[in-house]
């Protein structure tokens, strides 16, 4: 039954990955290989499976292109925004899903959720940022492309100190467990070999064992005291 369940999950994950890879080719054209290569290591750099990363990138890239950016720019902006959102999520303790939803909204000119990432973003803030860059236009005078471009630039600039934080979380138990889960998701979908999963799992075990061995005697002692009290 376990093998049958696992096989079903692998087929489902593989089909979804195939769909997302096809989607990336449709959205990013000649630059699809670049976004697909980023997806290969998204499990350890962003805490996202290949499926999750490509799904987000395809949607965000389409939105950036809809705002007027060319394909190459939309690819770069999607990669940068998703990486930074994941880094911030790992610091603030919010879900990566919520972080990605915020930057996806930004890509279509909806900035209401950017507060969740620690960046107050509205017409006033964007207007002030534009002035600081020597742009003498109100947000009402800007095209959607100009406004979204400034918003993305502002986001990347104001959160620069968080860059690369998710990768550092691989050295913590919580971070390594999430990375291992995503590596396993990639293995199930056939997007990666088992090597990435095994490497992540070994890292998690190395981090977990000292914590387990440190607390285990206390657990045993505590259970012993409980038994002494409740058992005649």
PEQUIMO-V199305 format. One record per pair of residues at least 24 apart in sequence whose C-alpha atoms are under 6 Angstrom apart, sorted by the first residue. I is the first residue (numbers start at 1). J is the second residue. Records with the same first field share a line. If there is no record, write none. Layout:
# PEQUIMO-V199305
I->J + J
This chain:
# PEQUIMO-V199305
10->188 + 189
13->189
14->189 + 190
17->51
20->54
24->58
28->71
43->179 + 182 + 183
44->179
45->167
46->86 + 166
47->179
48->182
49->182 + 186
60->104
63->107 + 108
64->107
67->144 + 145
68->145
87->165 + 166
90->166
109->148
176->204
